[in-house]
């Protein structure tokens, strides 16, 4: 059985979490949706550390970011499908 590189919690999520060390740009990732154990492929656009997020879709500046089926923040910039999300391009809506 193949080991996933990215976990997604809910079908509506727009990001997934890297679950392996050393994810490299160009990797054709196996992504698993934990809510229903479905899977899909997605190409990583850049190196991304373990525990960080990757966009599952193209995200426009101002779009809500969805993880765990919950609103976790807003995009501060355009984020391409397969790109890294972190403090440089995502902001909480709390402050």
C-alpha positions as a printed Julia matrix, in Angstrom:
95×3 Matrix{Float64}:
   0.0    0.0    0.0
   1.32   3.46  -0.9
   2.05   5.93   1.88
   0.31   9.33   1.54
   2.36  12.51   1.48
  -0.6   14.83   2.15
  -3.64  14.46   4.42
  -6.9   16.33   3.89
  -9.52  16.17   6.63
 -12.79  17.06   4.86
 -13.97  17.17   1.23
 -14.61  20.94   1.46
 -11.04  21.71   2.61
  -8.93  23.89   0.33
  -5.63  22.82   1.96
  -3.96  19.61   3.02
  -1.12  18.93   5.47
   2.27  17.48   4.48
   2.89  14.32   6.53
   6.37  13.32   5.34
   9.84  14.79   5.84
  11.59  16.28   2.83
   8.7   16.84   0.4
  10.29  18.17  -2.79
   8.92  20.34  -5.59
   7.59  18.24  -8.45
   6.49  15.34  -6.23
   3.27  13.76  -7.5
   1.75  13.4   -4.03
  -0.72  10.78  -2.91
  -3.35  12.76  -0.98
  -5.85  11.03   1.31
  -9.11  12.53   2.59
  -9.49  11.17   6.12
 -13.27  11.78   6.31
 -13.97   9.05   3.75
 -10.55   7.49   3.0
 -10.73   8.63  -0.64
  -7.53   9.65  -2.43
  -6.27  11.8   -5.3
  -2.98  13.0   -6.77
  -1.56  16.52  -6.61
   1.82  17.85  -7.75
   3.8   19.89  -5.21
   4.96  23.2   -6.72
   7.73  23.71  -4.16
   9.59  22.07  -1.28
   7.3   22.08   1.77
   8.22  21.12   5.36
   6.35  18.45   7.27
   3.29  19.84   9.07
   2.85  22.74   6.64
  -0.1   23.22   4.28
  -0.44  22.92   0.5
  -3.25  24.45  -1.58
  -5.59  21.89  -3.13
  -7.08  24.49  -5.49
  -6.11  27.89  -6.84
  -6.87  30.37  -4.05
  -7.46  34.07  -4.75
  -6.34  36.89  -2.46
  -9.13  37.39   0.09
 -10.48  33.81  -0.15
 -11.27  31.87   3.01
  -8.91  28.96   3.73
 -10.64  25.71   4.79
  -8.96  23.02   6.92
 -10.68  20.41   9.14
 -13.89  21.6    7.45
 -13.4   24.89   9.32
 -12.49  28.46   8.34
  -8.85  28.87   9.45
  -8.08  32.23   7.87
  -7.84  34.37   4.77
  -5.41  34.37   1.85
  -3.14  37.45   1.93
  -2.06  36.76  -1.66
  -2.92  34.56  -4.63
  -1.88  30.95  -3.89
  -1.54  28.45  -6.73
  -2.79  24.87  -6.53
   0.09  22.78  -5.17
   1.81  25.76  -3.49
   2.91  26.19   0.14
   0.61  28.0    2.59
   2.02  29.48   5.77
   2.32  32.82   7.59
   3.67  34.5    4.43
   0.37  34.14   2.57
  -2.34  33.26   5.14
  -3.68  35.38   8.0
  -6.13  34.59  10.79
  -9.43  36.49  10.77
  -9.26  36.89  14.56
  -7.02  39.98  14.44
